[in-house]
Amino acid sequence: MAVAVRLSRIGKKHVPFFRVVAVDSRKKRDGAFLEDLGTYDALKGTFVVFHEERFNAWVAQGAQVSVTVKKLQKKYKKEGIVVAAPKKRVAKAAAVKEKAVEVETASVQE
């Protein structure tokens, strides 16, 4: 069985998001895979998760790495760990509550 390390698309239409996977080279692009090695957000150009030790283990066992994954792995090595920042929904909710309190206190004072 020839193993390949390549990208598998999991994003919606117009929202490219990819999984880096170790897969049997005869399988479909988005089909069954052997191991999930990470996720890549193409819009932001950042890795959300990348398991470099598992990637290196598959390469050491003879897995063929796609050209795109090679480029992304080099980018990861060069920039170090690149993680997309989580969304700040909690801070926004707190700001809305704070504004509501200000409005209430202003109406009470009048």
C-alpha positions as CSV (number, residue, x, y, z in Angstrom):
1,M,0.0,0.0,0.0
2,A,1.5,3.3,-1.1
3,V,0.8,6.0,1.5
4,A,0.6,9.7,0.6
5,V,0.5,12.8,2.8
6,R,-1.9,15.3,1.1
7,L,-4.7,17.8,1.7
8,S,-8.3,16.8,2.1
9,R,-10.9,19.5,1.8
10,I,-13.4,19.9,4.6
11,G,-14.5,23.5,4.0
12,K,-17.7,24.8,2.6
13,K,-18.2,26.5,-0.8
14,H,-16.0,29.6,-1.0
15,V,-14.5,28.8,2.4
16,P,-11.5,26.6,1.8
17,F,-10.4,24.6,4.9
18,F,-8.2,21.6,4.6
19,R,-7.1,18.6,6.7
20,V,-3.5,17.3,6.3
21,V,-3.9,13.5,6.1
22,A,-2.0,10.3,5.7
23,V,-4.0,8.3,3.2
24,D,-3.7,5.3,0.8
25,S,-2.8,6.9,-2.5
26,R,-5.6,5.1,-4.3
27,K,-8.3,6.6,-2.1
28,K,-10.4,9.6,-3.1
29,R,-9.3,13.1,-2.1
30,D,-12.0,13.4,0.6
31,G,-12.3,9.7,1.3
32,A,-11.1,7.5,4.2
33,F,-7.7,8.3,5.6
34,L,-5.2,6.6,7.9
35,E,-4.4,9.5,10.2
36,D,-5.3,13.2,10.6
37,L,-2.0,15.2,10.8
38,G,-3.5,18.7,11.1
39,T,-5.8,21.3,9.8
40,Y,-5.0,24.3,7.6
41,D,-7.2,27.4,7.1
42,A,-6.5,28.6,3.6
43,L,-8.3,32.0,4.0
44,K,-6.0,33.1,6.8
45,G,-3.0,31.1,5.6
46,T,-2.4,29.5,9.0
47,F,-2.3,26.1,10.6
48,V,-5.0,25.6,13.2
49,V,-3.3,22.3,14.3
50,F,-0.2,20.5,12.9
51,H,1.3,17.4,14.4
52,E,4.8,17.6,13.1
53,E,6.1,14.5,15.0
54,R,3.4,12.3,13.4
55,F,4.1,13.9,10.0
56,N,7.8,13.1,10.4
57,A,7.0,9.5,11.4
58,W,4.9,8.9,8.2
59,V,7.7,10.4,6.1
60,A,10.3,8.2,7.8
61,Q,8.1,5.2,6.9
62,G,8.2,6.2,3.2
63,A,5.0,8.2,2.7
64,Q,5.0,10.4,-0.4
65,V,4.4,14.0,0.5
66,S,2.4,16.2,-2.0
67,V,4.0,19.4,-3.3
68,T,1.4,21.5,-1.5
69,V,2.0,19.8,1.8
70,K,5.8,20.2,1.4
71,K,5.3,24.0,0.9
72,L,3.0,24.3,3.9
73,Q,5.4,22.2,6.1
74,K,8.3,24.5,5.2
75,K,6.2,27.5,6.0
76,Y,5.3,25.9,9.4
77,K,9.0,25.2,10.1
78,K,10.1,28.7,9.1
79,E,7.4,30.6,11.1
80,G,7.2,28.2,14.0
81,I,3.9,27.4,15.5
82,V,1.2,29.4,13.7
83,V,-2.2,29.1,15.3
84,A,-5.3,31.1,14.3
85,A,-6.5,33.2,17.2
86,P,-9.9,32.1,18.6
87,K,-12.8,34.4,18.1
88,K,-13.5,36.9,20.9
89,R,-17.2,36.3,21.4
90,V,-17.1,36.5,25.2
91,A,-15.5,40.0,25.1
92,K,-18.1,41.2,22.7
93,A,-20.9,39.9,24.9
94,A,-19.3,41.6,28.0
95,A,-19.1,44.9,26.1
96,V,-22.8,44.7,25.2
97,K,-23.7,44.0,28.9
98,E,-21.5,46.9,30.0
99,K,-23.2,49.3,27.5
100,A,-26.7,48.2,28.7
101,V,-25.7,48.9,32.3
102,E,-24.5,52.4,31.3
103,V,-27.8,53.1,29.6
104,E,-29.8,51.9,32.6
105,T,-27.7,54.0,35.1
106,A,-28.1,57.1,32.8
107,S,-31.9,56.7,32.7
108,V,-32.1,56.2,36.4
109,Q,-30.0,59.3,37.1
110,E,-32.3,61.5,34.9
